[in-house]
Amino acid sequence: MNWNRLFTRRCALVLIFMVAITALTGCSQQTATKNNEQIQVTDLAGREVKIKAPVNKVVLQWSGSGGAFITMMVLEGKNVHQKIAGWDDGLKINRFDMWTKYSEAIPELDKIPVVGNIDTDTFSVEKVIALKADVLVLPLGLVKKSQDIINKLEAAGIPTVFIDYHTESVDNHTKSIQLMGKILGKEQRAQELTTYHQEEVNKIYSRLKTINQPKPKVYVECASDSPATYGNSYGNYMWGALVEQCGGDNITKGKFETYAPINPEFLLKANPDIIIMTGSYWPKKPESLRLGFMANQAESQKLLQAFTKRVGWSELKAVKNKQVFAIHHGISREVYDSAVIQYLAKKFYPEEFKDVDPVQSLKEFYKKFMPVELSGIWMMDLQN
């Protein structure tokens, strides 16, 4: 008897059996970490954090404002609700159009417990502990305000990690996506998202480096109230950072650290070349700029035009030259802000980016990564 041949044949049978068992049990390369394995990650605050991964119960903050929710939608799809143990109500309040669309597609979102909001001092540590959360995920903007909460949760065995999309850094976007992929056990999907974002953004940034002409002066305002009230503008943060990175000269850079309204006299004196108004759907503010899933062109145009009727605005270069544009406030500081970067670059340098279609880009992102379809108005030029 050939014992070597018999041994080789038995090894091959064992290997085939193991492969079959792997297929039947649904194991795949999607999850690199073993169930309930303690891993160490570095978050965007530079903290070394130990977590048992992949996690099943995540608590979120800033659900509608650059937190981890959209990233989780990409990574988890329509099962995202199964991984969210609790969150704030920011998505419902500040992005009502998005909330309506997403909760129609995923009705279980409406059943997720609300644990309060750190920003408004309504956050409940007790609720998070009662939910037996595996991790609290916070945007970096809450690092100072959340220290006491972090200490209490850590004492209860619940770790916290910080992500960051608000500085609009490609590097921080990448780290945040990969961090979420690591703790959720979705590294492969996270890498797909990372690669897509880097490629789409760098297409624009690489071309911007070749442009050698004066930068347009740009004013950005969140049109979350009526034209009678000036909304927030931005320093080197969020929209302000995007303007600078897309080749514009942000007139409010250095005026404040993050965001605040400006004095109207400052704007009139600065006389920007381009004005960007951001909108969403704030139901309690009927004169605010409406964009997104629940917007239509005629109504949104009328609302945008009303802002150009402010005292003194008729003399602004941007208004005279119809260089007034609108974009949805909720698509900055997110994993699909490559479309925002395309839009701003195209408005600042129309000839150099005439082949770029940011609306189509956003549609493609939704089709490729999101569990819902895109509809409505997300970017818009002033028509009259």
JOUR-V596306 format. One record per backbone hydrogen bond with DSSP energy under -0.5 kcal/mol. CO is the residue of the C=O (numbers start at 1). NH is the residue of the N-H. E is the energy in kcal/mol with one decimal. If there is no record, write none. Layout:
# JOUR-V596306
{{CO,NH,E} {CO,NH,E}}
This chain:
# JOUR-V596306
{{1,3,-1.2} {2,6,-2.0} {3,7,-2.4} {4,8,-2.4} {5,9,-2.3} {6,10,-2.2} {7,11,-2.2} {8,12,-2.0} {9,13,-2.0} {10,14,-2.2} {11,15,-2.2} {12,16,-2.3} {13,17,-2.3} {14,18,-2.4} {15,19,-2.2} {16,20,-2.2} {17,21,-2.4} {18,22,-2.2} {19,23,-2.1} {20,24,-2.5} {21,25,-2.1} {22,27,-1.6} {23,26,-0.9} {28,31,-0.6} {30,32,-0.7} {30,187,-0.6} {30,188,-0.9} {34,37,-1.7} {37,39,-0.6} {37,53,-3.1} {39,51,-2.8} {41,43,-0.6} {41,49,-3.1} {43,46,-1.8} {47,43,-2.3} {47,49,-0.6} {49,41,-2.9} {51,39,-3.4} {51,53,-0.8} {53,37,-2.0} {57,134,-2.8} {57,135,-1.4} {58,85,-2.2} {58,86,-1.3} {59,137,-2.9} {62,65,-1.5} {62,67,-1.5} {68,72,-2.5} {69,73,-2.3} {70,74,-2.0} {71,75,-2.3} {72,76,-3.1} {73,77,-2.1} {76,79,-1.3} {77,80,-1.7} {79,82,-1.7} {80,83,-1.6} {80,84,-0.6} {81,84,-0.6} {83,58,-3.0} {83,85,-0.7} {85,113,-0.6} {86,60,-2.0} {87,115,-2.3} {87,116,-0.6} {89,93,-2.0} {90,94,-3.0} {90,95,-0.6} {91,95,-1.4} {95,99,-3.0} {96,100,-2.5} {97,101,-2.0} {98,102,-3.0} {99,103,-2.7} {100,104,-1.4} {101,105,-1.7} {102,106,-2.6} {106,109,-2.2} {107,110,-1.5} {108,111,-1.6} {109,112,-1.3} {113,87,-1.9} {113,115,-0.6} {115,124,-2.9} {117,122,-2.3} {117,123,-0.8} {118,121,-1.2} {123,125,-0.7} {124,128,-1.6} {125,129,-2.4} {126,130,-2.5} {127,131,-1.8} {128,133,-1.5} {129,132,-1.4} {134,159,-0.7} {135,59,-2.3} {136,138,-0.6} {136,161,-2.4} {137,61,-0.9} {138,163,-2.5} {139,142,-2.2} {140,143,-1.9} {142,146,-1.4} {144,147,-0.7} {146,150,-2.8} {147,151,-2.3} {148,152,-2.0} {149,153,-2.5} {150,154,-2.8} {151,155,-1.8} {152,156,-0.9} {153,156,-0.5} {153,158,-3.0} {154,157,-1.6} {157,159,-0.6} {159,136,-2.1} {161,138,-2.7} {162,44,-2.7} {163,140,-2.0} {165,168,-1.1} {166,238,-2.4} {169,173,-2.6} {170,174,-2.5} {171,175,-2.5} {172,176,-2.5} {173,177,-2.6} {174,178,-2.5} {175,179,-2.2} {176,180,-2.2} {177,181,-2.4} {178,182,-2.2} {179,183,-2.3} {180,184,-1.8} {181,185,-0.7} {181,186,-3.0} {182,185,-0.6} {183,54,-0.6} {183,55,-3.2} {186,190,-2.4} {187,191,-2.2} {188,192,-1.8} {189,193,-2.1} {190,194,-2.7} {191,195,-2.8} {192,196,-2.1} {193,197,-2.6} {194,198,-2.7} {195,199,-2.4} {196,200,-2.5} {197,201,-2.5} {198,202,-2.6} {199,203,-1.4} {200,204,-0.8} {201,204,-0.8} {201,205,-2.5} {202,206,-2.3} {203,207,-0.9} {204,208,-2.3} {205,209,-1.4} {207,210,-1.2} {208,211,-1.4} {216,249,-2.9} {217,273,-1.6} {217,274,-2.2} {218,251,-2.4} {219,276,-3.1} {221,223,-0.8} {221,278,-2.7} {222,224,-1.7} {223,289,-2.3} {226,229,-2.0} {232,222,-2.5} {233,260,-1.8} {235,237,-1.8} {237,240,-2.0} {238,242,-2.4} {239,243,-2.5} {240,244,-1.9} {241,245,-2.5} {242,246,-1.7} {243,248,-2.8} {244,247,-1.4} {248,250,-0.7} {249,218,-2.7} {249,251,-0.6} {250,253,-1.7} {252,255,-2.0} {252,256,-0.6} {258,235,-2.9} {260,233,-2.5} {263,266,-1.3} {263,267,-1.3} {264,268,-2.3} {265,269,-2.0} {266,270,-2.4} {267,271,-2.3} {272,318,-1.3} {274,219,-2.3} {275,277,-0.5} {275,325,-2.8} {276,221,-2.3} {277,327,-1.8} {278,223,-2.4} {279,329,-3.8} {280,291,-2.4} {281,96,-1.0} {281,283,-0.7} {282,285,-2.7} {285,288,-2.0} {288,290,-0.5} {289,280,-1.9} {289,291,-0.6} {292,295,-1.5} {292,377,-2.0} {296,300,-2.4} {297,301,-2.4} {298,302,-1.9} {299,303,-2.2} {300,304,-2.4} {301,305,-2.6} {302,306,-1.4} {303,307,-0.9} {304,307,-0.8} {304,308,-0.9} {305,308,-0.6} {306,309,-1.0} {307,310,-1.2} {310,313,-1.7} {310,314,-0.5} {312,315,-1.3} {313,316,-1.4} {316,320,-2.7} {317,321,-2.6} {318,323,-3.5} {319,322,-1.2} {323,275,-2.4} {324,382,-2.4} {325,277,-3.1} {326,380,-2.7} {327,279,-1.8} {328,331,-1.3} {329,332,-0.9} {334,337,-1.4} {336,339,-1.4} {337,341,-2.4} {338,342,-2.0} {339,343,-2.1} {340,344,-2.7} {341,345,-2.2} {342,346,-2.2} {343,347,-1.9} {344,348,-2.4} {345,349,-2.4} {349,353,-1.4} {351,354,-1.1} {353,356,-1.6} {357,361,-1.9} {358,362,-2.2} {359,363,-2.1} {360,364,-2.4} {361,365,-2.1} {362,366,-2.3} {363,367,-2.4} {364,368,-2.4} {365,369,-3.0} {365,370,-0.7} {366,370,-1.2} {377,292,-4.5} {378,328,-2.3} {380,326,-3.1}}
